[in-house]
Amino acid sequence: MTKVRITVDGQLALTTRQFAEEFGLDPASARSAIKRLGHLPVAYLDARTPLYAAVSLRKAMKARPGQGASLRRTVTARVT
């Protein structure tokens, strides 16, 4: 399969579908993740296809905490 590289002002850009494939998400989850991360489109490929800055999306996805990180507790047993 041929990979298409899209650039906007010389910077790599991703469609929602490309972002979803890269991170193993379905398109709806990718849209939600992009929205939660607070990213806005840098341009539009057509009227329905937003383009997002690839570098900033990748950094934001790698910087997010793991699932359940705040729920982990260390239990210590005391032997008397």
Kinemage of the C-alpha trace (Angstrom):
@kinemage 1
@onewidth
@group {chain A} dominant
@subgroup {mainchain}
@vectorlist {calphas} color= white
{ca met a 1} P 0.000 0.000 0.000
{ca thr a 2} L 1.309 3.436 -0.904
{ca lys a 3} L 1.741 5.964 1.900
{ca val a 4} L 0.797 9.550 1.137
{ca arg a 5} L 2.735 12.314 2.870
{ca ile a 6} L 0.895 15.606 3.189
{ca thr a 7} L 2.688 18.805 4.090
{ca val a 8} L 1.365 22.207 5.070
{ca asp a 9} L 3.888 25.037 4.862
{ca gly a 10} L 6.667 22.458 4.748
{ca gln a 11} L 5.509 20.654 7.918
{ca leu a 12} L 4.128 17.114 7.902
{ca ala a 13} L 0.365 16.960 8.443
{ca leu a 14} L -1.950 14.052 9.208
{ca thr a 15} L -5.586 13.378 8.451
{ca thr a 16} L -7.720 11.905 11.198
{ca arg a 17} L -7.597 8.518 9.452
{ca gln a 18} L -3.774 8.588 9.229
{ca phe a 19} L -3.555 9.552 12.899
{ca ala a 20} L -5.937 6.729 13.836
{ca glu a 21} L -3.929 4.143 11.901
{ca glu a 22} L -0.630 5.286 13.409
{ca phe a 23} L -1.881 4.961 16.989
{ca gly a 24} L -4.140 1.943 16.522
{ca leu a 25} L -7.392 3.812 17.072
{ca asp a 26} L -10.660 3.777 15.201
{ca pro a 27} L -11.509 7.107 13.487
{ca ala a 28} L -14.090 8.124 16.106
{ca ser a 29} L -11.606 7.557 18.948
{ca ala a 30} L -8.960 9.486 17.024
{ca arg a 31} L -11.314 12.462 16.649
{ca ser a 32} L -12.050 12.346 20.391
{ca ala a 33} L -8.342 12.139 21.259
{ca ile a 34} L -7.514 15.101 19.027
{ca lys a 35} L -10.317 17.112 20.603
{ca arg a 36} L -9.199 16.168 24.164
{ca leu a 37} L -5.622 17.140 23.330
{ca gly a 38} L -6.911 20.553 22.217
{ca his a 39} L -5.504 20.487 18.698
{ca leu a 40} L -7.036 22.530 15.915
{ca pro a 41} L -6.630 21.815 12.202
{ca val a 42} L -3.755 23.642 10.505
{ca ala a 43} L -5.520 23.349 7.127
{ca tyr a 44} L -8.171 21.367 5.275
{ca leu a 45} L -7.568 18.902 2.464
{ca asp a 46} L -11.151 19.420 1.322
{ca ala a 47} L -14.336 20.660 2.975
{ca arg a 48} L -14.572 17.556 5.217
{ca thr a 49} L -10.950 16.531 5.844
{ca pro a 50} L -9.002 18.485 8.485
{ca leu a 51} L -5.219 18.281 8.589
{ca tyr a 52} L -3.348 18.339 11.893
{ca ala a 53} L 0.318 19.082 12.610
{ca ala a 54} L 1.904 15.633 12.872
{ca val a 55} L 4.791 16.554 15.170
{ca ser a 56} L 2.654 18.215 17.843
{ca leu a 57} L 0.042 15.412 17.766
{ca arg a 58} L 2.709 12.748 18.167
{ca lys a 59} L 4.334 14.603 21.063
{ca ala a 60} L 0.998 15.070 22.811
{ca met a 61} L 0.088 11.393 22.421
{ca lys a 62} L 3.441 10.243 23.798
{ca ala a 63} L 3.224 12.642 26.755
{ca arg a 64} L -0.193 11.499 27.954
{ca pro a 65} L -0.344 9.370 31.095
{ca gly a 66} L -1.114 5.674 30.955
{ca gln a 67} L -4.611 4.394 31.607
{ca gly a 68} L -5.369 3.979 35.277
{ca ala a 69} L -2.161 5.673 36.397
{ca ser a 70} L -3.952 7.587 39.147
{ca leu a 71} L -5.597 4.401 40.456
{ca arg a 72} L -2.389 2.487 41.156
{ca arg a 73} L -1.602 2.067 44.813
{ca thr a 74} L 1.250 0.411 46.551
{ca val a 75} L 0.173 -1.937 49.301
{ca thr a 76} L 2.737 -2.737 51.948
{ca ala a 77} L 2.255 -5.507 54.433
{ca arg a 78} L 3.742 -5.217 57.865
{ca val a 79} L 4.853 -8.330 59.630
{ca thr a 80} L 4.896 -8.101 63.390
